Amino acid sequence: MRIHFGAAIVVLLASLFLKVTPLEFALLALSILLVLCTELLNTAIEAVVDLVSPDFHPLAKIAKDTAAGAVLVASCGAAIMGCLILSKYVMPSCREVLSLFGPLSGMGTLVSILIVVIVVIIVKSVTGAGTPFHGVIPSGHAAVAFSIATAVSFTTGDPLISLLSLVLATMVSHSRLLMKIHAVGELLAGGCIGAGITLLVLQLFKVYG
Protein backbone atom coordinates (compact mmCIF):
# COMPACT_ATOMS: atom_id res chain seq x y z
CA MET A 1 0.00 0.00 0.00
CA ARG A 2 2.88 2.40 0.70
CA ILE A 3 4.24 1.80 -2.79
CA HIS A 4 0.78 2.27 -4.33
CA PHE A 5 0.20 5.48 -2.39
CA GLY A 6 3.62 6.81 -3.37
CA ALA A 7 2.98 6.06 -7.06
CA ALA A 8 -0.49 7.63 -6.80
CA ILE A 9 0.91 10.84 -5.34
CA VAL A 10 3.54 11.09 -8.10
CA VAL A 11 0.96 10.52 -10.86
CA LEU A 12 -1.56 12.98 -9.41
CA LEU A 13 1.07 15.69 -8.92
CA ALA A 14 2.36 15.10 -12.44
CA SER A 15 -1.14 15.36 -13.87
CA LEU A 16 -1.68 18.67 -12.08
CA PHE A 17 1.71 19.98 -13.20
CA LEU A 18 1.07 18.92 -16.81
CA LYS A 19 -2.47 20.38 -16.69
CA VAL A 20 -4.30 17.35 -18.05
CA THR A 21 -7.97 17.67 -18.97
CA PRO A 22 -10.68 16.98 -16.35
CA LEU A 23 -11.65 13.76 -18.17
CA GLU A 24 -8.06 12.54 -18.21
CA PHE A 25 -7.65 13.38 -14.53
CA ALA A 26 -10.84 11.45 -13.73
CA LEU A 27 -9.59 8.40 -15.64
CA LEU A 28 -6.27 8.52 -13.79
CA ALA A 29 -8.04 8.87 -10.44
CA LEU A 30 -10.34 5.92 -11.20
CA SER A 31 -7.37 3.78 -12.22
CA ILE A 32 -5.59 4.64 -8.97
CA LEU A 33 -8.71 3.87 -6.91
CA LEU A 34 -9.10 0.51 -8.68
CA VAL A 35 -5.54 -0.48 -7.74
CA LEU A 36 -6.03 0.59 -4.12
CA CYS A 37 -9.34 -1.28 -3.87
CA THR A 38 -7.84 -4.50 -5.24
CA GLU A 39 -4.94 -4.18 -2.82
CA LEU A 40 -7.38 -3.82 0.09
CA LEU A 41 -9.32 -6.87 -1.10
CA ASN A 42 -6.07 -8.79 -1.46
CA THR A 43 -5.14 -7.96 2.14
CA ALA A 44 -8.61 -9.00 3.36
CA ILE A 45 -8.45 -12.31 1.48
CA GLU A 46 -4.98 -13.07 2.86
CA ALA A 47 -6.18 -12.37 6.40
CA VAL A 48 -9.21 -14.65 6.01
CA VAL A 49 -7.10 -17.44 4.47
CA ASP A 50 -4.60 -17.22 7.34
CA LEU A 51 -7.48 -17.38 9.80
CA VAL A 52 -9.20 -20.48 8.36
CA SER A 53 -6.00 -22.22 7.21
CA PRO A 54 -3.05 -21.35 9.48
CA ASP A 55 -1.10 -24.35 8.08
CA PHE A 56 0.07 -24.68 4.48
CA HIS A 57 -2.59 -25.83 2.05
CA PRO A 58 -2.52 -25.83 -1.79
CA LEU A 59 -5.95 -24.19 -1.97
CA ALA A 60 -4.86 -21.45 0.42
CA LYS A 61 -1.88 -20.78 -1.85
CA ILE A 62 -4.14 -20.57 -4.90
CA ALA A 63 -6.44 -18.11 -3.12
CA LYS A 64 -3.55 -15.83 -2.13
CA ASP A 65 -1.89 -16.02 -5.54
CA THR A 66 -5.15 -15.26 -7.32
CA ALA A 67 -5.83 -12.25 -5.10
CA ALA A 68 -2.30 -10.98 -5.70
CA GLY A 69 -2.81 -11.57 -9.42
CA ALA A 70 -5.86 -9.31 -9.34
CA VAL A 71 -3.69 -6.51 -7.92
CA LEU A 72 -1.11 -7.12 -10.66
CA VAL A 73 -3.76 -6.93 -13.41
CA ALA A 74 -5.20 -3.73 -11.96
CA SER A 75 -1.72 -2.23 -11.64
CA CYS A 76 -0.89 -3.08 -15.26
CA GLY A 77 -4.16 -1.49 -16.37
CA ALA A 78 -3.42 1.65 -14.36
CA ALA A 79 0.10 1.81 -15.80
CA ILE A 80 -1.24 1.56 -19.35
CA MET A 81 -3.82 4.25 -18.63
CA GLY A 82 -1.17 6.52 -17.15
CA CYS A 83 1.16 6.01 -20.12
CA LEU A 84 -1.58 6.69 -22.65
CA ILE A 85 -2.68 9.90 -20.92
CA LEU A 86 0.63 11.36 -19.75
CA SER A 87 2.75 10.36 -22.74
CA LYS A 88 1.38 13.09 -25.01
CA TYR A 89 2.45 15.68 -22.42
CA VAL A 90 5.82 14.15 -21.51
CA MET A 91 7.06 12.66 -24.81
CA PRO A 92 7.62 15.98 -26.67
CA SER A 93 9.78 17.33 -23.84
CA CYS A 94 11.75 14.08 -23.63
CA ARG A 95 12.29 14.12 -27.39
CA GLU A 96 13.69 17.66 -27.16
CA VAL A 97 16.09 16.64 -24.38
CA LEU A 98 17.32 13.62 -26.37
CA SER A 99 17.83 15.77 -29.45
CA LEU A 100 20.18 18.06 -27.52
CA PHE A 101 22.82 15.31 -27.38
CA GLY A 102 22.30 14.02 -30.89
CA PRO A 103 22.58 10.42 -32.10
CA LEU A 104 25.48 8.19 -31.14
CA SER A 105 27.20 6.50 -34.08
CA GLY A 106 27.78 2.75 -34.25
CA MET A 107 31.48 3.27 -33.63
CA GLY A 108 30.70 5.57 -30.70
CA THR A 109 28.45 2.92 -29.17
CA LEU A 110 31.10 0.24 -29.50
CA VAL A 111 33.81 2.50 -28.08
CA SER A 112 31.67 3.52 -25.10
CA ILE A 113 30.83 -0.11 -24.22
CA LEU A 114 34.48 -1.16 -24.48
CA ILE A 115 35.56 1.74 -22.25
CA VAL A 116 32.87 0.79 -19.71
CA VAL A 117 34.13 -2.80 -19.60
CA ILE A 118 37.73 -1.64 -19.19
CA VAL A 119 36.82 0.78 -16.39
CA VAL A 120 34.87 -1.93 -14.55
CA ILE A 121 37.82 -4.33 -14.81
CA ILE A 122 40.25 -1.66 -13.58
CA VAL A 123 38.08 -0.72 -10.61
CA LYS A 124 37.62 -4.34 -9.61
CA SER A 125 41.32 -5.08 -9.99
CA VAL A 126 42.10 -2.16 -7.68
CA THR A 127 39.76 -3.55 -5.03
CA GLY A 128 41.31 -6.99 -5.49
CA ALA A 129 38.04 -8.88 -5.14
CA GLY A 130 35.49 -10.46 -7.42
CA THR A 131 35.74 -10.96 -11.18
CA PRO A 132 34.97 -8.50 -13.99
CA PHE A 133 31.33 -9.58 -14.09
CA HIS A 134 30.71 -11.21 -10.74
CA GLY A 135 30.46 -9.48 -7.38
CA VAL A 136 32.04 -6.42 -5.79
CA ILE A 137 31.57 -2.77 -6.71
CA PRO A 138 30.74 -1.81 -9.41
CA SER A 139 28.34 -4.22 -11.08
CA GLY A 140 29.64 -5.04 -14.56
CA HIS A 141 26.23 -6.21 -15.75
CA ALA A 142 24.58 -2.98 -14.61
CA ALA A 143 27.34 -0.88 -16.19
CA VAL A 144 27.07 -2.55 -19.61
CA ALA A 145 23.26 -2.70 -19.48
CA PHE A 146 22.90 1.02 -18.75
CA SER A 147 25.62 1.86 -21.27
CA ILE A 148 23.64 0.09 -23.99
CA ALA A 149 20.36 1.62 -22.78
CA THR A 150 21.89 5.10 -22.90
CA ALA A 151 23.29 4.50 -26.39
CA VAL A 152 19.92 3.20 -27.62
CA SER A 153 18.13 6.18 -26.09
CA PHE A 154 20.22 8.80 -27.84
CA THR A 155 20.60 6.85 -31.10
CA THR A 156 16.86 6.45 -31.59
CA GLY A 157 15.80 9.73 -30.00
CA ASP A 158 12.47 8.06 -29.20
CA PRO A 159 11.22 8.52 -25.60
CA LEU A 160 9.24 5.26 -25.58
CA ILE A 161 12.17 3.18 -26.85
CA SER A 162 14.40 4.97 -24.34
CA LEU A 163 12.03 4.10 -21.50
CA LEU A 164 11.82 0.45 -22.55
CA SER A 165 15.62 0.26 -22.83
CA LEU A 166 16.02 1.68 -19.32
CA VAL A 167 13.40 -0.75 -17.99
CA LEU A 168 15.31 -3.66 -19.54
CA ALA A 169 18.59 -2.41 -18.06
CA THR A 170 16.90 -2.11 -14.67
CA MET A 171 15.60 -5.67 -14.95
CA VAL A 172 19.10 -6.93 -15.74
CA SER A 173 20.46 -5.10 -12.71
CA HIS A 174 17.61 -6.30 -10.49
CA SER A 175 18.34 -9.91 -11.42
CA ARG A 176 21.82 -9.50 -9.95
CA LEU A 177 20.23 -8.24 -6.76
CA LEU A 178 17.81 -11.18 -6.60
CA MET A 179 20.70 -13.60 -7.10
CA LYS A 180 22.47 -11.89 -4.18
CA ILE A 181 25.55 -11.25 -6.30
CA HIS A 182 25.47 -7.47 -5.84
CA ALA A 183 24.11 -4.96 -3.35
CA VAL A 184 22.04 -1.93 -4.32
CA GLY A 185 25.01 0.42 -4.01
CA GLU A 186 27.10 -1.73 -6.35
CA LEU A 187 24.31 -1.74 -8.93
CA LEU A 188 23.90 2.03 -8.70
CA ALA A 189 27.64 2.52 -9.11
CA GLY A 190 27.67 0.28 -12.17
CA GLY A 191 24.68 2.02 -13.71
CA CYS A 192 26.20 5.47 -13.16
CA ILE A 193 29.54 4.38 -14.66
CA GLY A 194 27.84 2.87 -17.72
CA ALA A 195 25.51 5.81 -18.40
CA GLY A 196 28.11 8.46 -17.50
CA ILE A 197 30.87 7.10 -19.73
CA THR A 198 28.44 6.65 -22.63
CA LEU A 199 27.26 10.25 -22.31
CA LEU A 200 30.87 11.45 -22.20
CA VAL A 201 31.82 9.46 -25.31
CA LEU A 202 28.69 10.73 -27.03
CA GLN A 203 29.72 14.32 -26.40
CA LEU A 204 33.29 13.66 -27.57
CA PHE A 205 32.11 12.09 -30.82
CA LYS A 206 29.70 14.99 -31.29
CA VAL A 207 32.49 17.54 -30.88
CA TYR A 208 35.36 15.76 -32.62
CA GLY A 209 33.52 13.22 -34.75
N, C-alpha and C positions, 0 to 999 in steps of 0.2 A: 504493500500500500504506500509506503514511503517513496518508492521508486515511481509508482503511478502518479502520486500527488506532485512529485518534483517535475515529471514530464508534463503534467497538465499545466502547472504554473508557467513553465517555459513556453508551451504552445500558446496559452492564452495571452501572455505578455507579448509574444511575437505577433500574434494576430492584431493586438491593439496597436503595436508599433507600426505594423505594415498597413494598418487601416483597411482591413478586409471589409467586405460588405456585410450587412446584418444577417443575410441568409447564410453566408459562408461561416460567420461566427457561430450561428445557431447550429449548423452541421458539425462544426468542431466541438462545440459544447456537448451535443448529444453523443458524439463518438466517445468523448472523455467520460461522460456519465455511464455509458454502456460498459466501458472497461471497468470502472469502479464498482458498478453493480455486480458484474460477473466475478470480480475479485471477492466481494463480500459474500456472494453465494458460495464461492469456492471455499472460503474460510468456514462458513456454516456447515457445509457438507463434510469437510475434514473433521470438524469438532464432533458431529453426530457419528461419523464412522469410528472415530477413536472411542466414543462413548459406548457404542454397541459392540464393537469388536476391538478390544484393547490389544489382543494378540494378532499376529500376522495372519491374514487370510487373503487368498487370491481375489475374491470379490471386493474386499475392502480396497485392495490396490487398484482394481479397475475403476471403482467409484472415485477415488482420489485423482487418478490419472485423467479420467474423463472430465472431472470438474476443472482441473488445471488446463486441460485442452481447450475448454470453453473460454478461459481467460486468454489463452494464446490466440485463438481465432478472433476474439473481440479486439485484442491488441493489434493484430495484423490489419484488421479492418480499419481501426482508428489511424494506424500509421499510413495506410493507403489514402484515407480521406485527407489526412494532414498534408501528405505530399502533393496530392492533386490540387488542394486549395492554395497552399503556401508557395508551391513551386513557381507559379506565374509572377509572384512578387519577389522571390529570392533569386531565381535563375538569372534574370538579366544582370543583376548586380554581380553575381558570381562570375558570369561570363566576362564582364568588364574587368574584374580583378585578374582572371586568368589571362586575358589578352594583354595585360600590362607586361607580363614576363615573356610572352611570345612562345612559339612552339620549340620543343627540344628535338634536335635532329637525332637520327638513328645513331650516329657516331657519338653524339653527346650523351645519349642514354647509356650506351655501352661503356663509355669512359666513366660516367658517374657511378655505375654499378660496380665496376672494377675498383674504383677508388674506395667505395664503401667497404668492399670485402677486404681490401688491404688495410684500411684503418681499423676495422674490427679485429683483424689478425694481430696488428701491432699492439692495440690496446690490451688484448688478451695475453699476448706474450709478455707484456710489461707486468701484468698482474701475476703471471706465472701459474695460472690455474685454468682448468677447462680446456676445451678445444675450440677451433674457430667457429663452429656452429653447435656447440653443446655446452651450456652452463656458463656462469660467471658473466659479469657486466662487460660489455653490452651484449644484448641478444643479437646474434648474427641474422637469425631468421627475421626478426622485426626490422632490422636495419635494411636488409635487401628488399623485404616486402614493401616498406614505406618508400624506399628509393624508387622502386618500380611504379608504385601508386602515384608518386609525385610526378614522375616522368610521363605516365599515361595522362594525368590530369592536365598538364601543360601542353602536351602534344596534341591532344584532342580539342582542348578548350571547351569541352562540353561539361557543364556542371553535374548532370546526372551520371555520366560515365566517371567523372572524378569522384563523386560520392560512392558509387559502387566499388571503385578501385580501393578507396580508403576503407570501406566496410570489409572487403576481402583481406586487405592487409591487417586490419584489426582482428579478424577471425584467425589468421595465421598466427599472430602474436598471442592471442588468447589460448590457442591450442598448446602453446609452450607453457603457459601458466597452468592449464589444466593438467598437463603431464608433470608438473612440479619440477620442470627443468630450469625455469627462470622465475624471479620475483617481479613484482610490478615495476619497481625502479629500474631493473635491468631491461625490461621491455621498453619503458619510456626512453631510456638512454639510447637504445638501439634505434627506435623510431625517429628520435631527434637527429641522430647521426645520419641515418639514411635520407631523411627529407632535407636536412640542412645541407649536406654535401651535394645532393642533386640540384637544389636551388642555386648553390654557389656555381656549380659547373654550368648550369643553364645560363646564368648571367655572364660567365666568362665566354661561352660560345656566342652569346648574343653580341657581346662587345667586340670580341676578336675573331669571331667566326666569319 
